[in-house]
């Protein structure tokens, strides 16, 4: 699963959009795909397009938003398990 996430300085996900949803379909049930919809970045937040790690691939989109966080201390932002609790 690929997600566009907006996160705060601590790495907590504050908004997200699933980027790969509807892959292979031409439109949503509403008649058009909303792949271009993205959260608006606010001061103190950052955004990134990130892949959910393979060990968390079983999570639904909502669970991934709750259980994962963005690690910003590595060579680039990536999603990891939220070790601080939900």
C-alpha positions in Angstrom: 0.0 0.0 0.0 1.3 3.5 -0.8 0.2 6.4 1.2 0.6 10.2 1.1 0.9 11.2 4.8 1.0 14.5 6.6 2.8 14.2 9.9 3.9 16.4 12.8 7.4 16.9 14.3 7.0 13.7 16.4 6.2 11.6 13.4 2.5 11.2 14.3 0.3 10.9 11.2 -2.3 13.7 11.2 -3.8 13.1 7.7 -3.3 10.6 5.0 -4.6 9.5 1.6 -4.2 6.1 0.1 -2.4 6.5 -3.3 -2.8 3.1 -4.7 -6.6 2.7 -4.0 -8.5 1.9 -7.2 -5.4 0.9 -9.2 -6.7 -0.5 -12.4 -10.1 1.1 -12.2 -11.0 4.1 -14.3 -13.3 5.8 -11.9 -14.7 5.6 -8.4 -18.3 4.9 -7.5 -18.7 8.7 -7.7 -17.7 8.8 -11.3 -14.1 10.1 -11.0 -10.9 9.1 -9.3 -9.7 11.4 -6.5 -6.0 10.4 -6.8 -5.0 14.1 -6.8 -6.6 14.9 -3.4 -3.9 15.6 -0.8 -3.9 17.1 2.7 -2.9 20.8 2.8 0.3 21.2 4.8 0.1 23.3 7.8 2.9 25.0 9.8 4.8 22.4 11.9 3.8 19.5 9.6 5.5 17.8 6.6 4.2 15.5 3.9 5.7 12.5 2.1 4.6 9.7 -0.3 5.5 6.5 1.6 5.1 2.7 1.2 3.7 0.6 4.1 6.4 -1.9 5.0 5.9 -5.5 4.0 5.6 -6.6 7.7 2.5 -4.3 8.0 0.9 -5.1 4.6 -1.9 -6.9 6.4 -3.2 -3.7 7.9 -6.2 -1.8 6.5 -5.7 1.8 5.6 -7.4 3.0 8.8 -5.3 0.6 10.9 -2.1 1.7 9.2 -2.9 5.3 10.1 -3.4 4.4 13.7 -0.6 1.9 14.2 2.2 3.4 12.1 4.2 6.6 12.4 6.8 8.4 10.3 10.4 8.0 11.3 12.2 11.2 10.2 15.6 10.5 11.7 16.7 8.0 9.1 18.1 8.9 5.7 14.6 9.7 4.5 11.2 9.5 6.0 9.6 6.0 6.3 6.7 4.3 8.0 7.4 2.2 11.1 5.4 0.7 14.0 4.2 3.4 16.5 6.1 2.3 19.6 4.6 5.1 21.7 1.0 3.7 21.6 -2.0 5.0 19.8 
